[in-house]
Amino acid sequence: MKNTICTHCKTKITCNVEDIAKCNCTKVEISNDTKNFLKGTYHKCLCNVCLEKINDLVEKAKYEDFPKHRSEMLEDVHYYMENEYFVFTEYYHLLKGQCCQNGCRHCVYGFKNRFI
């Protein structure tokens, strides 16, 4: 076992990569869609809270298309306002379907934390 941090929220976790069947993350049930999504991200180890959160986002995204126009975006769902600027949510980035590799604050793909 090794002490590490969640590559999404930066919480300290213990990873049992040597025996993944005994790792704490195996207690979280995630869908095959979430497993496939995570294969395409920069995440290494995730805490159970982040695994559940990402699983919920992936499941929710099945029923919504990416908003292509500003009029299709919902405040507090796709973005929130901060000092007169739009800040896109994790859900918005997930719906986008790929990482832009700009290190976005709410990157669900883990790019901003890829060196952790």
N, C-alpha and C positions, 0 to 999 in steps of 0.2 A: 504494500500500500504506500501511496505517496500523498503528501499534502500538496494541494494545488489550489487554484482559484477557478471559479466558473468563468468561462470565457465570454459570458454574456453580461452577468451582473456584478462580477468580480468578488462574489462571496467566497470565503475560504471553504473548501470541501476536501474530503479525502477520496481519492480515486484509487480503485483497485484494478488497474488496467492489466495486471498480471493474471488475475482471475476474474474476468468481467462478470461471470455468473454470480459472483459474491459482491459485486459493486452495488452501492446504494442506489444508483440510477436505474438498476434493473427492476426496482420496485414500482416504477412509474410505467403505466401502460400507455404506449403511444401508438398511433395508427401507422399503417404501412406508408401512407402519404407523408406523414411526418418523418418517418425514417428516411424516405427518399429525399425529402426536402433537406434534411440535415446532412445528407451525403454531399450536397452541393454547396455547403457553407464552409466558413473558415473556423467553425467551432471545434474545440478539442473536447474538453470535459465541461459538462453542464450540470448545475445543481438541479434537484428535483423540482423546485419551484419554476425555474426557467424551462425545463422540459415540459412541464404541464402547461405553462403559458404559451409556448411555441406550438404545442399540440392543439391547444384551443384556437389559436390564430389560424393554423393550417386548416382545421376543420371548418371554421367560420368562412374562410376565403373560398371554399368550394361553392358557396352560394352567392358570390358577388364578383362582378367584373371590376377590373382596374378602372378608376374614374379618369376618363380621357380629357374631360373639360372641367374647369373650375366649378361650373354650375352643378356638377355631379358629386363634388366633394362635400362631405359632412364634417362640420367642426367637431372636435373631440373624438372623431372616428378616424378620419384620414389626416387631420392636422389640428394644431392649436395655434393660437396667436401668442407671440412673445415679442414685446417691444415693436409692435407693428410688422413683425415678420412672420411668415408661415413656417411652422416647424412640423415636418411630416412625422407621423407616428410609425411604430413598428408595423402596424397593420397595413398602412399605405405602402411601405417598402416591400412587404410580403406580396401584396397584390401586384406590385410592379413586376414581379417575376424574376428579377435578377439584381445583383449588387452592382451599383455604379462605381464602387471602389473609391469613393470620395471621403470615406470615414464619417459618414452621417451619424449624428448623435443617437438616433434610434434605429440603427442598422440591425435588422433581424438576422442578417447573414454572418455577423461576427467579424466583418472586415476591420473595423476600428480596433479590435482587440486581437488581431491575428498573430501578434508577436508574444502574446502572454503564454 
